[in-house]
Amino acid sequence: MVVWTDQERACIQDIFSKLNYEDAGPKALHRALVVYPWTQRYFASFGKLYNAEAIMFNPKVAAHRVVVLHGLDRAMKNMDDIKNTYAELSVLHSEKLHVDPDNFRLLADCLPICSIVIAATMGTSFTADVQAAWQNFLAVVVSALRRQYH
């Protein structure tokens, strides 16, 4: 279990209070699907994802991108129990969808674009401490999502 400082909690909550889900979410998942094209196999039911433009304008991908960010919102609201908050989602991705657990890490690696959007929104209040808290938060989320695989 992660023990969050009051400052880390405040940083994460501040990020989410300023987060534009419809802007940041699409950019992160779009980037993951383009940079790591083998991840597209988990989205076969979304239609043709043959290039960056098709991915960007696919309505099913767009909807899932926002779902992913709202999933992060769940972690923010349950920072003391992220592992159990994501237990059901971890089982779903492992047992039913058969998603490679490394894809959670890859998505987190693509979230720096989200960090750039957040930094642009927050301006000078996006300090090194805020960025460190955000990266730690993402690492905890990835760990919780990969839990079922261990």
C-alpha positions as CSV (number, residue, x, y, z in Angstrom):
1,M,0.0,0.0,0.0
2,V,1.2,3.5,-0.9
3,V,1.2,6.1,1.8
4,W,0.5,9.4,0.1
5,T,1.7,12.7,1.7
6,D,-0.8,15.5,2.0
7,Q,1.1,17.4,-0.6
8,E,1.0,14.5,-3.1
9,R,-2.8,14.1,-2.5
10,A,-3.2,17.8,-3.1
11,C,-1.1,17.7,-6.3
12,I,-3.1,14.8,-7.7
13,Q,-6.5,16.4,-6.8
14,D,-5.4,19.7,-8.3
15,I,-4.5,18.0,-11.6
16,F,-7.8,16.3,-11.8
17,S,-9.7,19.5,-11.0
18,K,-8.1,21.1,-14.0
19,L,-8.1,18.1,-16.4
20,N,-10.0,18.3,-19.6
21,Y,-10.9,14.7,-20.2
22,E,-12.0,15.2,-23.8
23,D,-8.6,16.8,-24.6
24,A,-6.0,14.9,-22.6
25,G,-7.6,11.4,-22.8
26,P,-7.8,11.2,-26.6
27,K,-4.2,12.2,-27.0
28,A,-2.8,9.5,-24.6
29,L,-4.7,6.5,-26.1
30,H,-4.2,7.7,-29.6
31,R,-0.5,7.9,-29.0
32,A,-0.4,4.4,-27.5
33,L,-2.2,2.9,-30.5
34,V,0.0,4.7,-33.0
35,V,3.4,4.3,-31.3
36,Y,2.6,0.7,-30.3
37,P,0.6,-0.6,-33.2
38,W,0.4,-4.2,-31.8
39,T,-1.9,-2.9,-29.1
40,Q,-4.5,-2.4,-31.8
41,R,-5.3,-6.1,-31.7
42,Y,-7.3,-5.6,-28.5
43,F,-9.5,-3.1,-30.3
44,A,-10.5,-5.2,-33.3
45,S,-14.2,-4.6,-32.6
46,F,-13.6,-0.9,-33.0
47,G,-13.2,-1.2,-36.8
48,K,-10.3,-0.4,-39.0
49,L,-7.4,1.3,-37.2
50,Y,-4.9,1.2,-40.1
51,N,-3.3,4.6,-39.6
52,A,-3.0,7.5,-37.2
53,E,-5.9,9.4,-38.8
54,A,-8.2,6.5,-38.7
55,I,-7.4,6.0,-35.0
56,M,-7.9,9.7,-34.2
57,F,-11.3,9.9,-35.8
58,N,-12.7,6.5,-34.8
59,P,-15.7,7.1,-32.5
60,K,-15.2,3.9,-30.5
61,V,-11.6,4.7,-29.8
62,A,-12.6,8.3,-28.9
63,A,-15.2,7.0,-26.4
64,H,-12.7,4.5,-24.8
65,R,-10.1,7.3,-24.5
66,V,-12.4,9.2,-22.2
67,V,-13.3,6.0,-20.3
68,V,-9.6,5.5,-19.6
69,L,-9.1,8.9,-18.1
70,H,-12.3,8.6,-16.0
71,G,-10.8,5.3,-14.8
72,L,-7.8,7.3,-13.5
73,D,-10.4,9.6,-11.8
74,R,-11.6,6.5,-9.9
75,A,-8.0,6.0,-8.6
76,M,-7.8,9.6,-7.5
77,K,-11.0,9.3,-5.5
78,N,-9.7,6.1,-3.9
79,M,-6.0,6.9,-3.4
80,D,-5.8,4.8,-0.2
81,D,-7.1,1.7,-1.9
82,I,-6.2,1.9,-5.6
83,K,-5.3,-1.8,-5.7
84,N,-8.8,-2.9,-4.7
85,T,-10.4,-0.1,-6.8
86,Y,-8.9,-1.7,-9.9
87,A,-9.3,-5.4,-8.9
88,E,-12.3,-6.0,-11.0
89,L,-10.8,-4.1,-14.0
90,S,-7.6,-6.1,-13.6
91,V,-9.5,-9.4,-13.8
92,L,-11.5,-8.2,-16.8
93,H,-8.5,-7.2,-18.8
94,S,-6.6,-10.4,-17.8
95,E,-9.3,-13.1,-17.8
96,K,-11.8,-11.9,-20.4
97,L,-10.0,-9.5,-22.7
98,H,-6.6,-11.3,-22.4
99,V,-4.7,-8.0,-22.6
100,D,-0.9,-8.3,-22.3
101,P,-0.1,-6.7,-18.9
102,D,2.8,-4.7,-20.4
103,N,0.2,-2.7,-22.3
104,F,-0.7,-0.9,-19.1
105,R,2.9,0.3,-18.8
106,L,2.9,1.3,-22.4
107,L,-0.2,3.4,-21.9
108,A,1.4,5.0,-18.9
109,D,4.4,5.7,-21.0
110,C,2.1,7.5,-23.4
111,L,0.5,9.6,-20.7
112,P,3.4,12.1,-20.8
113,I,1.4,13.7,-23.6
114,C,-1.3,14.0,-21.1
115,S,1.3,15.5,-18.7
116,I,2.2,18.1,-21.3
117,V,-1.5,19.0,-21.7
118,I,-1.7,19.2,-17.9
119,A,1.4,21.3,-17.6
120,A,0.2,23.7,-20.3
121,T,-3.1,24.1,-18.4
122,M,-1.5,24.5,-15.0
123,G,1.4,26.7,-16.1
124,T,4.0,27.6,-13.5
125,S,2.0,25.6,-10.8
126,F,3.1,22.4,-12.6
127,T,6.3,22.0,-10.6
128,A,8.7,19.2,-10.4
129,D,7.0,18.0,-7.2
130,V,3.6,18.0,-9.0
131,Q,5.1,16.0,-11.9
132,A,6.7,13.6,-9.5
133,A,3.4,13.0,-7.7
134,W,1.7,12.5,-11.0
135,Q,4.3,9.9,-12.2
136,N,4.1,8.1,-8.8
137,F,0.3,8.0,-9.1
138,L,0.5,6.5,-12.6
139,A,2.9,3.9,-11.4
140,V,0.6,2.8,-8.6
141,V,-2.3,2.6,-11.1
142,V,-0.3,0.5,-13.5
143,S,0.7,-1.8,-10.7
144,A,-2.9,-2.2,-9.6
145,L,-4.0,-3.0,-13.1
146,R,-1.3,-5.6,-13.5
147,R,-2.1,-7.2,-10.2
148,Q,-4.3,-10.0,-11.6
149,Y,-1.4,-11.2,-13.8
150,H,0.9,-12.1,-10.9
